[in-house]
């Protein structure tokens, strides 16, 4: 299960040391930890990372196979989590320590900034290869963060990008080696920790209004 720790003004949300698929239990646990972050008085920033080979492999297909009747509510929970990260009123950085696939990559996209290991892991939207169209909310999230050319290159090809390729395309903002990933990510957002939260939250909500509206529109759930 995810864990939260605080280092100076930076909270580090560690998703875990497995595939970190976004099961309903993991989503609920992450939301509880985000409550803790936003309840903290004073300047804070957030770095989300994981331990081991994976950042997140996205949808929990095993759970979904066993609970097919709950698909709509499950995808709704995923959308709500992505929307929450997108508009979180503190500076956020995804420190992508390993493979980020599908919704796992979208989770990274929902952060303000993304830093990826240069020597390990792939960043990939595999939907075109697994015959699963993006929901309007998921597509809007990705397209809100990258150029149209990068969206075509990543969303329609299902290509796997390593850290250097992801940086070149603009999927991530920078790269670092394993030893320096977390330190670099924290140093990136720590100077931003004193931003006024209501103002920052309002700015994000305005900037990303189309994506947030699409993520929160339950009418697109049948397309997931």
Secondary structure, 3 states (H helix, E strand, C coil): CCEEEEECCEEEEECCCCCCCCCHHHHHHHHHHHHHHHHCCCCCEEEEECCCCEEECCCCHHHHHHCHHHHHHHHHHHHHHHHHHHHCCCEEEEEECCEEECHHHHHHHCCCEEEEECCCCCEECCHHHHCCCCCHHHHHHHHHHCCHHHHHHHHCCCCCECHHHHHHHCCCCEEECHHHHHHHHHHHHHCCCCCCHHHHHHHHHHHCHHHHHHHHCHHHHHHC
